[in-house]
C-alpha cells in the first residue's frame, strides 16, 4: 500500500518530517495545541469549559483511550491511526446527561474529529 507524503514540521527550525495531513511533529503539536486551546477556551461556554478540565472527565477520557487507542473512523476504512481525541457522539450541549457515558464516546484522530465537529455544528446549529 502506498505511503502518504511527508513534509517538514511547521515549527521554525524543526527538522522532523510529519504526515501530509499534520502541521507539527509530536513534540511541537502539544505546544501549539495548548495555545489554540487557550484561545478557544476564552469563547467557550464556562460550564463546558469547567467540565472538560475536570478530573472526572480526564479519568473517563484516559480510560476510554486506553481501551480504544485507534481512531474508530479510520478502523472502519481499514486504516490504523492513533486516536488523539475522545469525542461525544451526541454533543454535550445537546444532551448533558450523556457527558460521561461510554456509550456516547468514540476515539478519533484529529482530522476525523474536526470533520465530525463541523458536521455537528451544521446538524445541531447550537454548537
Residue pairs with C-beta under 8 A, 6 or more apart in sequence:
4 19
4 20
4 21
5 20
6 17
6 18
6 19
6 20
7 17
7 18
7 20
8 14
8 15
8 16
8 17
8 18
9 15
9 16
9 17
9 18
9 23
9 24
9 25
9 28
10 23
10 24
10 28
11 24
11 25
11 28
11 31
11 32
14 24
14 25
14 27
14 28
16 25
16 26
16 27
16 28
17 25
18 24
18 25
21 111
22 29
22 110
23 29
23 32
24 31
24 32
41 49
45 93
48 92
48 93
51 57
51 92
51 99
56 100
57 99
57 100
60 86
60 100
60 102
60 105
61 86
64 86
64 102
64 105
64 107
65 83
65 86
65 107
68 83
68 106
68 107
69 82
69 83
69 107
70 80
70 81
70 82
70 83
70 107
71 79
71 81
71 82
71 83
71 107
71 108
71 109
71 112
72 83
72 106
72 107
72 108
73 106
73 108
73 109
73 112
73 116
74 80
74 81
74 109
74 112
81 109
82 109
83 107
83 108
83 109
84 108
84 109
84 110
84 113
85 107
85 108
85 109
85 110
85 113
86 105
86 106
86 107
86 108
87 105
87 106
87 107
87 108
87 113
87 116
87 117
88 98
88 99
88 104
88 105
89 104
89 105
89 106
90 98
90 104
91 120
91 124
91 127
92 98
92 99
93 124
93 126
93 127
94 124
94 126
95 104
98 104
108 116
117 127
120 127
121 127
